[in-house]
Amino acid sequence: MRIYFDHEKLNVYQVSLAFNEWVGEFLASVTAKAAAKDQLDRAATSIPLNIAEGNGKFSRRDRARFFDIARGSALESAAALDVLVARRLTIPQAIAQAKEELRQIVNMLMGLLKTLGYAFETLGEAVREESPSDYGFEQEHEQDKE
């Protein structure tokens, strides 16, 4: 692919395009009508669009805002895939590689945000090594009471 713009040089942009290619094929294979399919399409499309727009911004704050939106869209894409599994419109094995690509995208975007000078608290990290059960329901309610 010929490079015309700076954002096309970014690895995260290239991985997000590969993810979008997979999404197009995946959505065509899911025949049932589901809102999560449409949401996945929109969220996946938002990732490279926001990376490109953010990379074109001159201020660090503007760049970071669009990279953070792209990160949120990647997380939303992962959740849409989970919803499709929960509704039995696909199986976990069919989305495993896509979720790995999303993990890579989120990590690369976090790296870009860090290079822009943004620091993150431990609880604010997008990808955690702990299992979801490490953050129990009771623990969340205890924090709400404080």
N, C-alpha and C positions, 0 to 999 in steps of 0.2 A: 504494500500500500504506500503510495506516495504521500509524503508529509507536507501539508500545506500550512498548518497552524501548530503553535507550541503545545497545546493540550494533547495533540496526537502523539507526542513523544512520551507522554506519561504512561508508565506501566499500568497504573490503576485505571486509566482510560481504556487501554487495550483489553484488560481483563473484564471491565464492565461491558465492553462491546461483545466479547465472547459470551458473557453471561446472557446478554440480550439475544444473541443468536440462539442459544439454548432455549431461552424463554419462548421465542417464536415457534420453535419446533415442538416444545412441550405443550404450549397452549393449543396448538393444532391437534395434539393427540388426546386432549381432554375434551370429550364430546359434550359432557353435561354443561348446562348453563349454571354458572355460579358467580356471584359478585366477587369472590376472591380471585377468580381468573382475571377479571377486568382490573382489579386493584393491583394484582401482580404485574400486569402489562404496564400500568401507569407508573408504578413504583420502580420497576426495572428500567423503564425509559428515562425516568427522572435522574438516575444515577449518572450516566455519561453526560447528559445535558447540563447538570449542575457542576460536574467536574470541569467541563469546557467553559462554562460561564465564569466559574470561580477562578480558573486559571487565567482568564482574560482581565481580571480586575487588577487595579493598580495598588489599592491599599490592602494591607495585611488583614484588616478587619473584614473587608468585603470578601476577600479570597476565602478566609476561614469560614465565613457565614455560608457560602455556597458549598464548600467542602463538607461542612457539617450537615447541610441539607442532603447532600449526596449520601453521607453516612447513614442518615435517618432513613433514606429511601432504600438503602441496602438492608437495613434491619427490618423495614416494613416488608420488603420482598421475602425475607426469610420467614416472617410471620405469615404471610399469605401462603407460602408453601406449606407451612405447618397446618393452616386451616384446611387446605385441600387434602392433606393426609387425614386430618381429623374427620372430615366429611366423607372419607373413603373414596375420593375421586382420583387418588394416586396412592402409591405406597412409599414408605420411607426410603427404600433402596433406589427408587427412581429419581429422588431429589437429592441424594447424598452428595454427589459431585457438585451440584449447583450450590448447595449450602456451603461446601468447602470454598468455592469461588467467592461467595458472599463474605465468608470469613476473611479471605485474603483482601477483598476490596475494603472491608471495614478496617482491617489492620493497616493497609496502605494509606487510607484516608486519615487515620489517627496519626500515622507518621508524618504526613503532610501538615496536619494541624500542629503537631509538636514542633516542626521546623519553622512554623510561623510564630512560635513563641507561646503557644497555648499549653497550659499544664492541666492535668486531669487528676481528680481525686480518685482513690482506689475504687470507691463505690460507683464512680461515674464512668468506669471503663466499659466499652461496648462489648468486648469479648472477654468472658471470664473463664478461668480454668476450672472453677468449682462447678459442681453439679447444681441444678436448680433446687434440689432438696436442701442445699446448704443455707438457703434463704427461706426459712419457713414462714408460713402464714402467720403464726403467732408473733414472730419477731417483727413483722411489718405492723401488726396492730399495736404492739408495745411501743413502737416509735410514734404511732399516731396519737397515743395517749399523752406523750410528753409535751 
